[in-house]
Amino acid sequence: MDFVFPNVRHLQAVQQVAALNRINLAADAVHLSQPAVTQAVAKLEQTLSARLFDRRPEGMFLTEIGEIFLARVTRALDLLKDGERQARKRAPRPAPAGRRDFHRLTTAVQLRALIAVAQTGNFSHAARELGVSQPAVHRAARDLERLSGLSFFEPVRRGVMLTPAAEAFAHHVRLANAEIRQGQFEVSEFLGRDSTRIAVGSMPLSRTTILPAAIDQLLRESNGQLQLQCVDGAYSTLLRDLRFGDLDLLIGALRDPLPAEDVVQEELFSDTLSVVAARTHPLAGKQGLTLEDTLDYPWIAPPLPTPSGTYLYERLQIPQLPDTPVRVVANSLVLVRGLMMRGDYVTIMSRKQIEVEQEYGILAPLPIELPESARPIGLTYRANWRPTPTQARFLDLIRAQVKAGVE
């Protein structure tokens, strides 16, 4: 489990020291002792392997690295505050007035427990994920409820589920955690030892040329420990992980209407679908083909929720035929290619998706017109996402790769 969120009070301490330039004034502002604030700053500096403040006789002043990290700290704390506001809106009844601003008092232990339970749906499984005892997770979860004055957990037959209030707060906690992680990446990049991690949700069309070319160029430019994680999966799963901060961006077919209010879609180009078969298929190389000519052969259909699957189902209606030729439903190019090498299968997909296979004479589009199959392809990312310089460079490389391909 990648959850590194530090103590919230420590983040507040750094914020106040930056604003007030004095340990004693910051200690009063966050209701901590002066030694506790000093220790909080030192712990974060140790974690980052960098100084956040210059210590001078007239006070403590942010270093350039401190300025970089403070911007992420501010965004993270704002997200926690908004998370509390959203949690209260979703609670069935108001919490006691004295429990306001509970997000400022939460501990790292409580937040880790909340996220672990949210991801596993079970106190025992959450304990195993965190490497602690079940009573410890249960205690942290109940402490969080008492602190907030809200009901966060509901027992269900196979474990526990989050209430709507808890889901709202947990969502913002995960986004706040992503901001701190971004800050760590920016500090490492500033220090010349870039350890940025870029998590990309990749849909089939992007995996053949666009992503490989952009990734290779970025790694060639990097002199640090940069790492890219490319995640395959159903669109609904990728979108959820993007919205929760586990992915930085998605690349592939865009959706209409917009799939969620908190994401942005950036169109890169328009793509059309083709009926595709192996070079050895009986229909390969023939002219004047129609869609009806393919119905005597087994079809591999993309899943219905995908744009190509929807087109096949709604426009071509092949899966709905009384004697449907659809024999396999799959979204894996590796599986589709493997089947086509073994039989006279037919499928529908983007030409860009088979660029490599077409170049090597493995697969080819059949000359069958597919009207109104154009679809926008592009990037999807969170509306409030602020990429690190390395992540911004990666986006530029993707755009450049697309532009070069179009030209």
N, C-alpha and C positions, 0 to 999 in steps of 0.2 A: 504493500500500500504506500503510494507516494504522497504522504501528508506531512509537511515539514513546518506547519504554521507555528511560529514562536509564541511566547507568552504575550497576550494582548497588552498587558500593562507595560511590558518592556517597549513595545512599539509606541505606546502613548508617551513613555518617558523620553524616547528619542525625539519624538515630535515636539515635545515641550522644551527640551533642552535646545533644540534648533530655534524655537520661537523666542525663548527667554534668555538664552546664552548663559544660564546659571543653573548649576545642579540644585541649589537650595530652592530656587523659585520653581523649577520643574518638579521637584519632590513635593512641594506644597500643592501644585496644580493636579498631580495624579494621585495624591494621598499615599505616597510612599516615603520611606526614610531616605535621607541623602545617600547612605551606603547602598541601599537597594537600587537607586537610580544609577549610581556609579557602576554598580555591578551589571545592571541591565545593558548599559551602553557598552561596557567592556565585553559582555557575552556576545552581543551582536557583532562587534568588531572582530572578535575571535572567529565567529562563524564565517564571516565574510573575508577574513584574512586581510583586512584593510581598515585604516582609520577613518571613522566617520566625522571626527571633530579635531580641530586644532585646539590644543589647550594653551591659552594665553593668560597673562595676569588679569586682563580685563574681561575674561570669560571664555566660553567655549563656542567655537564657530565652525560651521560645516565645512568640510573639505569638498573638493569637487566630487569625490566618490559619495560623500555624505549627501550632497544635493541630488545625485542620481538615485540613491536608495530612498531618500526621504519622499521623493515623488511617488514611489511605489507604496511606501508605508501609508501615505495620505490616502491613496486610492483604496488600499486594503481596509483601512479604518472606516472610510466612507461606505464601503460595501457592507461592512458589519453593521453599521448604523442603519443603512437602508434595509438590511436583512431583518433587523429587529422591527422596523416599521412595518415591513410586509408580514412578518409573523403576527404582529398584533392585529393587523387588518383581517387575517385569516382565522384568528382565534374566535371561538363561539361566544366568549364573554370577555370583557376587559380584565386585564391583570390589575392587581392593586397598584395604586399610584406610586408607592415606594419602590416598585420594581422597575421603574423607567431606567433607560440606559443600562440595562443588564449586560448588553454586549461589551461594555467597557470593563466588566468585572469577570468575564469568562476566563477560564484557564485553558492552557493548551491541552491538558488532560481531558477536560470536558468536551472540547471541540473535536479532538481525535475520537472520543467515544461516540459522539453524535454521528460523525461521518462513517465510522466503522459500522455502526448499527444501520445507518441508511443504506449502506452498500451490501450488507449481508442479511439484514432482516432478522437477526438473531443475536442475542447477547453472547451466547457461547461462541458462535462463529466470529463475532466481532472481537472477542477476547483472544481467540487464536490468531486473528489477523494482526492484532496489536502486540501479541506476545505477553499478555498480562492475564490475571485471573478473571473469571467471570464476575465475582463480587466487585472487583475493582471497576469494571466497565459499568456494572449496574449502579454502583454508588456514584460514579461520575455523571451518569445519565440522570439520576434522580436529583443530584446536586444542581444540575443545569435547570431542571424543572423548577426547583425551589427558588433558584436565583431569578428566573424569568417570571415566575408566577403563572406560567402557561403550561398546559398539558402538551407534552411533546411525544409521548410514546403510548401506543395502544396495543394490548396483547391480542394476538390472533392465534389461530389453531397451531401454526407451525413456527411461531416465534413472536416477533413484535414488528409493528409498522409505525412509521412516523405520521403524526397528525399533519393536516395542511399547514398549520403554523410552523411545525418543525421542518417540514419540507422546504418552506420558503426560507427559513433561517439557514438550513443546511446548504441550500443552493448558493446563498451569498457567502457562506463560510468557504465553500470550495472555490468560488471566484476570488475571494480575498487571498486565499492560499496561492492561487495562480499568480496574483500580483506580486506577492513576496518572492515567489520563484522567479518571476520575470526580473525583479530587482537583483536577485543573486546572479542571474545570467548577465545583466548589464554591467555589474561590478566586475565580474570575471573578464568580460570583454574589454572593459576599460583598462584592466591591469595587463592585458596582452596574453591572457591564458583562457581564451573563450571556451566556456563549458556549456554554451547554449544548447538546449534540447528543443527541437522543433517536432511537434507531433502533428502529423498530417493524416486526415481521413481521406483515403484515396479510393475513388470509384473507378470502375473498370477502364473507362476510356483514357484516364490519365496515366495509367501504369506502363504503357508501352514506350512512349517517347518523351512526353512533356515532363513528367516527374524525373525519370532517369537523367535527362539532360540537365535539368535545373539542379538536381542534387549533386551530380558529378561536378558541375561548375562551381557550386558553393564550396564543396569539400576541397577542390583544388585551390581556392582562394584562402581557405582557412589555415591558420597555423596553431590552432589550439585543440581542444578536446570536443569540438562540435560534434553533435550526434543528431541524426534524424530518425524518427520513428514513423514508419508508414503503416497505418492500420487499415485493414480491409474489414468490411462488415456491411450489414444492412443499413440503408440510409437512415432509418429511424434511430438505430443505435449510434451511428456516427453523429447525427444531429444532437442527440441527448448528451453525448460526451463532449461535444463542442460547447454546448450551452452551459455545461457544468465546469468548464475550464480544463478538462482532461485532454482535449485536442485544441490545437491553435487555429487550424483552418481545415476546410474541406475543399477538394477539387474534383469537379465532375459536372454532371448534368444539373442545372438549376431547376428549382421548383416554382410552379405557378398555381396558386398564389404563394406568397412568401410563407415559408413553413413556420415561422415564429417571429414575434415582434422584436425580439432582442438579437436578431441576426441581420446581417447585410449580405446581399448577393451582388457580385461583380461579374458581369458578363465579359468573357474573353473572346469568344467567337461563336458562330452558329455551326451546327453539325447536322448532317442528315444520316438517316439509317439506310442500311442495305441488307438485302437477303444474301447470306454468305454460305458458301459450301467449300469443301476441299477441292484442290486442283484436280483430283482424280475422280470427282463426282461425275456421274453420267450427264448432268446438265452443264458442267463447266465447259466454257468455250462456245456454247450454242447462242445463237442470236434469236431475237423475236420471242423471248420467253415471257410468259405471264405467271402470275401468282398461282394460277390453277395448275400449272405444270409441276409445281413443287409438292402438291398435295398427295402424290403417290409415294412420297419419301418421308421418313420419320423426322419430325421437327423437334428441335431443342428450343424451348420457349424461355425467355427471361422471366423472372418472377413478376407477377402482376403489379406490385407496388412500384416497380421501376418504370421510368419513362418509356423504355423500349417495350417492356411487358404490357404496359397500358396501351401503347399504340397497337401492338399485335392483337390485343383482346378487343379493344373498342373500335379501331379503324378497320383492321383486316379481318377480325372476328374468326380467326383460324381456330383458337381453342374452343369456340362455341359451336363448331360444325358438328352435325349429328355423328359423323364418323371422323372425329378430329384426328389429325396426324400427329398431334403433340404427344410425344412419348417420354420426354425428359423435361423437367423444369430446373434450370440451373443458371447461375450468374457468374460462374468461374470460367475464365478464358482457358485456364489450364485443363479443366475437365472437358469443356466444349471442344478444344483442340484435340484432346485425347480420343474423344468419341468420333470425331470426324476422320481421324486417321484409321479408324476401324470399321467404318460403315458409311453409307450414303446419307448422312444426316444433313439437315438444313437448319439454319437459325437466322436471327435478325440481330444486327448490331451495327455499331458505327464503323466506317472505314478506317478511322483513325485508331480504333481499338485493335485492328488487325494489321497495322502498318508493317510491323516486323514480319508477321507470318506471310503477308502478301509479297514482301520483298524477297523472301526466301522460297517462294513458290509453294507454300503449304496451303494457304487459304486464299480465296478470291471472292469478290462480290459478283453476284449474278446480274445480268442486265435486265433487271426488273424494276420498273418505276414504282416508288413508294411516295405517293402524293402527301403533302403536308406533314412530312416526317422531320422537318427541321426543328431543332431544339437548341436552346442556349446552353453553352458550356462555360463554366467559370469557377470563381472562388466564392466560398461562403465563410464568414467569420463573425465573431460577436460584434455587436454594434459599438460597444464601448472598449473593444480590444485595442491596446496600444502596443504594437510589436516592438521588440528590441531592434537595434540596428541590424543585427544579423538576420533576424526574421524578416525585416523590411527588405533587406537585400535579396533574400530568398524569393519573396513575392515579385520583386523586380525581375529576377532571373526567369521565373515562370512566365511573366508577361512577355519578356523578350523572346523566350523560346516559342511561345504561341505566335508572336508577331513574325518571327523568322519563318515559321512553318506556313503561315498564311501567305507570306510574300513569295 
